[in-house]
Amino acid sequence: MSSTLTQSVIHEFSDRGALAKHVHHYHHRQSQTDMAVAVSDAIAKKHNLILEAGTGVGKTYAYLIPALLSGKQVVVSTGSKNLQEQLFLKDLPALLAMLDVHVPIALLKGRNNYLCQLRLEKQMQNASQFSEYYIDDLLKINQWAHLSKDGDIGNLTSVAEHSEVIPSVVSTKETCTGKKCDHYDVCFTRKARIRAMEAKVVVVNHHLFFADRLLKDTGFAELLPDPDVVIFDEAHLVPDICINYFGSHISSREIDQLLNGIIKIHKQLIRDSIQIEQLSQRGLLALSDWHNAMYDNQVTDWRKVLANKHLATVSWALQQALTDLTNVMRHHLGREDQLDLAFEQLHELAEKLQDYFECKDMQAAYSVELGPRFILLRLSPINVAKQCQQLFDAKTRWIFTSATLQVNRSLGHFATELGLSSAQQIILDSPFDYPNQAVFCVPRHLGKVGQSQHTVKQLVDVCIQAINAAQGRTFILFTSHQMLEQVASALQGKVAYPLLVQGQASKQSLLNKFRQLGNAVLLGTSSFWEGVDVRGKLLSCVIIDKLPFVSPDDALYKARAANAERQGLDPFNHISLPQAVISLKQGVGRLIRDEKDRGVLILCDNRIVNRAYGQAFINSLPPMQRTRDLDRALQFLKQIP
């Protein structure tokens, strides 16, 4: 028997409901109603739910309407800032008006998005020490602070978003003095938390949700309430975010900034202890030696670092330098608040570094990421299911939804990763007419995938033909920056349409330009595979260079593969294949975004046809027309107006 909530929800999606009355050209979609009913049942009957809703189902309204009508306190967590703001500024206000429901809603961001009045006050007191342009920005922020109602730095337009002043005036857990603060009553972060506690629907992002949840586990009272229901939209991102938050990382930039900060504290506040500055300088020298050695050797697996005598020596020299500095600073505790805070940060960092260097946890992967200017050491648990079972407690209803969760028509992989095997699992296919709207082409006569000149030439030839047939209007998605650069270089001067290449400008800037031009070609890697919505004839063709398998040399994959083998499982089928299927679905999802869209997907990787595992990919993709004949696909493109 359906609950009262479910009956109310069914009514609102019917031809007599609020959507039919208020949404122009509204037409009932059974899959949208089915999703809304599933969400209502999960809330009313108190069970967890994993639900894939294909593109076009209308999942946002399908979970927001039950959330608003339930009377429960609901946290909606999204993967992107764009969706977070769309929900709060557009979708929720529209639904509140349509449904004639009057409940408070709140948008909550991480601490460092809010101005800290105490830190601003201290910066103003020390203004004479700063440069002229720093003071200019500081004065603009101070003026804005007296006008702002919420202290959200995102609404600060008078200062550049990359201003060096901003990090020194935003709220942080480490610098918060709580009730002892003179600004406690007017604290922007505190007021944001109060709004969240009083709201019935709170919109957050995944990173804030997990950071907040884990801080509570360590004894800190953080920003989010303990809600009745949590709905994760873009839930396909959650497993990787869990790995990040249940693990830890150390950045060489973090060490550098801390040591330079300690030198600054010494010069400004405790000049009588020259040893602090000397040991900080020694630490910077050790960091530089370590940094250079790591880049010279290009090692990304930490266990290989330890096996290299020179790398191991410079690594332990860095750790020893930080320990020596910590021991000296301990003798000066209590003299200055800034020094005490720096000591705590250094002590924690030195301990994390030692744990990392000792490399004792067999259930974790120790990886090294060599960025353009800094090194990131990352410790990643190879299985987060147990931690997730504790995190996703029984008091709360947990709902996970995305357009890309299933692998080979099963949600089992996602459920297993998060320890949610008892959750209800539902797949709702897209209502779009894929057989008539889209063609999926894997061209014949493709060579083996790889980085050879022949492979690049084949890919470029396919791209040129498709771009010309589509009159631009093409995304070319790559699994590696190296292939992107090779193809981008080869296409220069060979097509008459504008080429927009990742790295030329920000992601949003490139997308805006793509939409404005109307005939452009955009080349991008992983960040363009998801969260990109280009509707209509602006995008008619998506080309993908190859199946997005994780590199076998990836440290986390190697650790998870070894663990799978110990359990008698096949790492390829258990880890590599499901990850690649979900990634491919994300890329494919860029093509058809609307019921009137038409387009061609070209995959330049014949493994999807020639290998047995290819069927898992095909079963997981929308039911597009399939062809090996590139000319047929090009003809379809030419017919799109």
Secondary structure, DSSP 8 states (H G I E B T S, - for coil): ---HHHHHHHHHHSTTSHHHHHSTT----HHHHHHHHHHHHHHHHT--EEEEE-TTS-HHHHHHHHHHHH-S-EEEEESSHHHHHHIIIIIHHHHHHHHT----EEE---GGGBB-HHHHHHHHHTGGGS-HHHHHHHHHHHHHHHH-SS-BGGG--SS-TT-TTGGGTB--TTT--GGGSTTGGG-HHHHHHHHHHH-SEEEEEHHHHHHHHHHHHTT---S----SEEEESSGGGHHHHHHHHHSEEEEHHHHHHHHHHHHHHHHHH-TT-HHHHHHHHHHHHHHHHHHHHHHHHT--BHHHHHHSHHHHHHHHHHHHHHHHHHHHHHTTTTS-HHHHHHHHHHHHHHHHHHHHHHT--TTEEEEEEE-SS-EEEEEEES--HHHHHHHS-TTSEEEEEES---BTTB-HHHHHHTT-TTSEEEEE---S-HHHHEEEE--TT---SSS-HHHHHHHHHHHHHHHHHHTS-EEEE-S-HHHHHHHHHHHTTT-SS-EEETTSS-HHHHHHHHHHHSS-EEEE-GGGSSS----GGG--EEEE-S-----TT-HHHHHHHHHHHHTT--HIIIIIHHHHHHHHHHHHTTT--STT--EEEEE--THHHHSTTHHHHHHHS---EEES-HHHHHHHHHT--
